[in-house]
Amino acid sequence: MGLEISEAKGCLLIGTNGKEYLDLISGIAVSYLGHGNSAIIDAIKTQTEKHLHLMVYGEFIQSPQVQYGDAILQLLPAALDNIYFVNSGSEAIDGAIKLARRFTGRSGIIAFRNAYHGGTLGAISINGSEKYKCAFGKLLPGVVMADFGSEDVLEHIDESISCVIMEVIQAEAGVFSTKKEWLEKVAQKCRQQGVLLVFDEVQTAFGRTGKMFAFEHFDVIPDILVLGKALGAGMPLGAFISSKEIMLSLSHDPVLGHITTFGGHPVSCAAGSAGLGFLQRNDFQQQAEEKGKLFAEELKHRLIKDIRQHGLLIACDFDDSSLNIKVIKACIKRGLLTDWFLYNDKCMRICPPLTITHQEIYMACKKINEVLEEIT
Ligand SMILES: Cc1ncc(COP(=O)(O)O)c(C=O)c1O
């Protein structure tokens, strides 16, 4: 896009030319509480004055990690009682793959078409787009790609498989959700076969879909949960979470099963902690559902073919990518920042900070509807 931003406040990005843009992207679900949140900024400043990096992760007790880890685990079912902080979503995915392979002693993985899990070689190996993975030579062996939501996957879940890994709501595919019944069947087959179920909630966690975690919509609990993006409230941070029993398999043979120098950086953890506290105090996860519905109600135009919406993770379908790109460019000209999805360029992304106001939503929808009217 070539935009140069000098400052960001709330849901507004301000260009170096002084132009204001309403942020409907949140840095791809990272800035989930908007920009310049004073609780987050203060926590960063306070931690910066105390100390930055001290030692490779795990060697010292660093209280920002411990406090943030505790706060997250309190929100999760009892079976998910151990957290390992890393640097990014992709690293957390690689950590989860290693953990599942190490714990089960198996190397097969089942992943799903159209899922996006990141950019490291491990994550690429399980990505659901051939276009994005075929350019890099040999990837992880033993990966079975299945259709998301299809019962065919059940026959592949056997004792050769370490884990089934999925986004319960596929984001970069253009916001496609699974069904509870299907997920229950997959979970049951995993349990029968000793296969771990891994949910990638790098994009969906922390209230984005109207619940703290998207898996709460489905009543199915994963064995490993992967987090990133909003986890650091604007600072780089990732994590994978499991039971202590599973996690301990990374602590022996070899003793350092996953080494990460900057993982769980104290400033990132302090920022994430402050963000989570702010989210909880203001119930933004509850508001996400209602605000998302408002977008879906207000965005009415014959050129919009479908809207898929889970809280403030919203996909708006057009007939083709050239129309979508035209709309996105026209929106940017009018000071509205939207985007397409990595695997779905016919589809406009609407994923604003959860702090977006009703007035900003009305204004955004009005502008999008006006752009569509001008295009026809
Ligand atoms: C669902 C999902 N998983 C994993 C990742 C990778 O995260 P990161 O870019 O922080 O490595 C992303 C990034 O977009 C994502 O959307």
The ligand as an ORCA input file, in Angstrom:
! r2SCAN-3c Opt
* xyz 0 1
  C      -3.896    -18.712     12.181
  C      -2.470    -18.290     12.130
  N      -1.524    -19.100     12.615
  C      -0.221    -18.765     12.632
  C       0.195    -17.549     12.114
  C       1.653    -17.187     12.125
  O       1.903    -16.183     13.044
  P       3.218    -15.254     12.911
  O       3.047    -14.453     11.656
  O       3.236    -14.442     14.164
  O       4.389    -16.155     12.833
  C      -0.758    -16.669     11.577
  C      -0.336    -15.385     11.005
  O      -1.051    -14.720     10.288
  C      -2.125    -17.041     11.597
  O      -3.075    -16.237     11.101
*
